Amino acid sequence: MSAVQADFFEVAPENWVRRDLAPLQALIDSGRPVQLHGVALNLGGTAPLNQPFLRDLRQLIADLGAPLYSDHLAASGDSHQLYDLFAVPFTEAHAQRVADRIRAVQDALGMRIAVENTTWYTNVGPMPEADFLGKVLDLADCDLLLDLNNISVNQKNHGGLNPSEFVQRLDMTRVSYMHVAGHEFDARFDLFMDTHSQPVEAHIQQLARSLAERHGTPVLLEWDNDVPGMDVINQELACLRPSMTM
């Protein structure tokens, strides 16, 4: 990781529960924090929360001294882990239901968490996504991991607010940090897909830098598929840094 010119890193806690934490501790000791971003809490589902996992997660957070935990505002499996994220209907009732689950998680962990706005390919409900998201944040009294790429993908696929307009509807004081990534069009589905396999769009880079400059909000680059050479990764990271620090 030393070749990656990043100020901080993000890992999936599911990969580190009851594991040797020495690699993560080395990053932390080098002055580069490690954020825990989960995929398995199933905040948008209906099955009871996994209490043994929450106990393990609380111990992992304590062992690392992690200041933040985040997971997705989505369902990830009630009977079995689905290894994908499914949208929550944009309704008042579901906003309250999910907020109650988030509050229960926060009580179990003894800390405020952040939830990430996700991509969705089909959904129901009368509320605009930004309003639904804001309602959940207020009801749960939690923070937001703001994914700008996901907003762009959803706007291309479904219309509605562009990323700049979407962000204006949010309370930026709740944003812990931001995600940016690239995506691709898939002709099989006639949809843009959140693949994390391409460079960040120029307008998303610009928006991320602007928000970072105005609010001091950190930015994390996600690149999970078709990963390029380190020179490309570091160039992408350099383009995301606020101009005052470049």
C-alpha positions in Angstrom: 0.0 0.0 0.0 3.0 2.3 0.4 3.0 3.1 -3.4 -0.6 4.4 -3.2 -0.5 8.1 -2.6 -3.7 8.1 -0.5 -4.3 9.9 2.7 -6.6 7.2 4.1 -7.9 3.8 3.2 -11.2 1.9 3.4 -11.7 -1.8 4.0 -14.7 -4.2 4.4 -14.9 -5.2 8.1 -16.4 -8.5 7.1 -12.9 -9.4 5.8 -11.2 -8.5 9.1 -13.4 -9.8 11.9 -11.4 -12.3 14.0 -8.4 -11.9 11.7 -4.8 -10.7 12.1 -5.1 -6.9 12.1 -1.4 -6.2 11.7 -1.6 -5.0 8.1 -4.3 -2.5 9.0 -2.4 -1.4 12.1 0.7 -0.8 10.0 -1.3 1.6 7.8 -2.7 3.4 10.9 0.7 3.7 12.5 2.0 5.3 9.3 -0.5 8.1 9.7 -3.0 6.9 7.2 -6.4 6.1 8.9 -8.5 3.0 7.9 -12.2 3.4 7.5 -14.6 0.5 8.0 -17.2 0.2 5.3 -19.5 -2.8 5.5 -21.7 -4.7 3.1 -23.5 -7.2 5.3 -25.7 -5.3 7.9 -28.7 -5.5 5.6 -30.0 -2.1 6.9 -32.8 -2.1 4.3 -33.9 -5.7 4.9 -36.5 -7.0 7.2 -34.7 -9.9 9.0 -33.5 -9.4 12.5 -30.1 -7.7 12.8 -27.2 -10.2 13.1 -26.4 -9.7 16.8 -23.3 -11.9 16.9 -21.8 -10.0 13.9 -22.6 -6.7 15.6 -20.7 -7.9 18.7 -17.7 -8.9 16.5 -17.9 -5.6 14.7 -17.9 -3.6 17.9 -14.8 -5.5 19.0 -13.1 -4.8 15.6 -13.9 -1.1 15.9 -12.4 -1.0 19.4 -9.3 -3.0 18.4 -8.6 -0.6 15.5 -9.7 2.6 17.3 -11.9 3.2 14.2 -13.7 6.6 14.5 -16.4 5.6 12.0 -18.3 2.7 10.7 -20.5 2.8 7.6 -22.8 0.5 5.6 -25.2 0.8 2.7 -28.8 2.1 2.7 -29.9 -1.0 1.0 -31.0 -4.6 1.6 -28.4 -7.3 1.2 -30.2 -10.5 2.1 -32.8 -11.6 4.7 -32.5 -15.4 4.6 -29.1 -15.6 2.9 -26.4 -13.1 2.0 -27.3 -12.0 -1.6 -23.8 -10.5 -2.4 -25.6 -7.5 -3.9 -27.4 -4.4 -2.8 -31.1 -3.9 -3.4 -33.0 -0.6 -3.2 -35.4 0.3 -0.4 -38.7 1.7 -1.6 -38.8 5.5 -1.3 -41.7 5.8 1.1 -42.3 7.5 4.5 -43.0 4.1 6.0 -39.8 2.5 4.8 -37.8 5.6 5.8 -39.1 5.1 9.4 -38.5 1.3 9.3 -34.9 1.7 8.1 -34.2 4.5 10.5 -35.3 2.3 13.4 -32.9 -0.4 12.2 -30.0 2.1 11.9 -30.8 3.4 15.5 -30.6 -0.2 16.7 -27.2 -0.7 15.1 -26.0 2.5 16.6 -27.2 1.4 20.0 -25.4 -2.0 19.6 -22.2 -0.4 18.5 -22.3 2.4 20.9 -21.5 5.0 18.2 -23.1 7.0 15.4 -22.7 5.3 12.0 -22.9 6.6 8.4 -25.0 5.1 5.6 -24.2 5.3 2.0 -26.6 6.3 -0.8 -26.5 3.4 -3.3 -27.2 2.8 -7.0 -30.5 1.2 -7.9 -31.8 -0.2 -11.1 -35.5 -0.5 -10.3 -37.4 0.9 -7.4 -40.9 2.0 -6.2 -42.2 4.8 -4.1 -43.4 8.4 -4.5 -40.5 10.2 -2.7 -37.6 11.7 -4.6 -34.4 9.9 -3.7 -32.8 13.0 -2.1 -35.8 13.5 0.1 -36.0 9.9 1.2 -32.3 9.9 2.0 -32.6 13.1 4.1 -35.6 11.7 5.9 -33.7 8.6 6.9 -30.8 10.6 8.1 -33.0 12.8 10.2 -35.1 10.0 11.7 -32.0 7.9 12.5 -29.8 10.8 13.5 -26.9 9.2 11.6 -24.3 10.4 9.2 -24.0 10.0 5.4 -21.2 8.5 3.3 -22.0 10.5 0.2 -21.3 8.6 -3.0 -21.3 11.0 -5.9 -20.8 8.4 -8.5 -24.0 6.6 -7.4 -25.9 9.8 -7.8 -24.6 10.2 -11.4 -25.4 6.6 -12.3 -29.0 6.9 -10.9 -29.5 10.2 -12.7 -28.4 8.8 -16.1 -30.6 5.7 -15.6 -33.7 7.3 -14.1 -33.6 11.0 -14.6 -34.1 13.4 -11.8 -31.6 15.6 -10.1 -28.0 15.8 -11.3 -25.3 15.4 -8.7 -24.8 19.1 -8.0 -28.6 19.6 -7.6 -28.9 16.4 -5.4 -26.1 17.6 -3.1 -27.9 20.9 -2.6 -30.8 19.0 -1.0 -28.6 17.4 1.6 -27.2 18.6 5.0 -23.5 18.5 4.3 -22.8 18.7 8.1 -23.9 15.0 8.2 -21.4 13.9 5.5 -18.5 11.9 7.0 -16.6 11.5 3.7 -17.3 11.0 0.0 -17.0 8.2 -2.5 -16.1 8.7 -6.2 -15.6 6.1 -8.9 -16.2 5.4 -12.5 -19.0 3.4 -14.2 -19.9 1.8 -17.6 -22.9 1.5 -19.9 -24.1 -2.1 -20.3 -26.0 -2.6 -23.6 -27.4 -5.9 -22.3 -29.6 -4.1 -19.8 -29.6 -0.6 -21.4 -28.4 0.8 -18.1 -25.3 2.4 -16.7 -23.8 0.0 -14.2 -21.8 0.9 -11.0 -18.7 -1.1 -11.9 -15.9 1.0 -10.3 -13.9 0.1 -13.4 -13.3 3.5 -15.1 -11.8 6.9 -14.3 -14.0 9.3 -12.4 -16.1 11.6 -14.6 -14.7 15.1 -14.9 -17.8 16.8 -13.4 -17.7 14.4 -10.5 -14.1 15.2 -9.9 -14.9 18.9 -10.0 -17.9 18.5 -7.6 -15.8 16.4 -5.1 -13.0 18.9 -5.1 -15.5 21.8 -4.6 -17.2 20.1 -1.7 -13.9 19.2 -0.1 -12.7 22.8 -0.3 -15.9 24.2 1.1 -16.6 21.7 3.8 -13.3 20.0 4.4 -14.9 16.6 3.5 -12.4 13.9 2.6 -12.8 12.0 -0.7 -12.1 8.3 -1.3 -11.5 6.8 -4.8 -13.1 3.4 -5.4 -11.6 1.2 -8.1 -12.6 -2.5 -7.8 -12.5 -3.9 -11.4 -10.1 -3.6 -14.3 -7.7 -2.0 -11.9 -5.0 0.0 -13.8 -1.4 0.7 -13.0 -0.4 2.6 -9.9 0.5 5.6 -12.0 -3.1 5.9 -13.1 -4.4 5.4 -9.6 -2.1 8.1 -8.2 -3.0 10.5 -11.0 -6.7 10.0 -10.2 -6.0 10.7 -6.5 -4.1 13.8 -7.4 -7.0 15.1 -9.4 -9.4 14.8 -6.4 -7.3 16.8 -3.9 -8.6 20.3 -3.2 -6.6 22.9 -5.1 -5.5 24.5 -1.8 -3.5 21.4 -0.9 -2.2 20.4 -4.3 
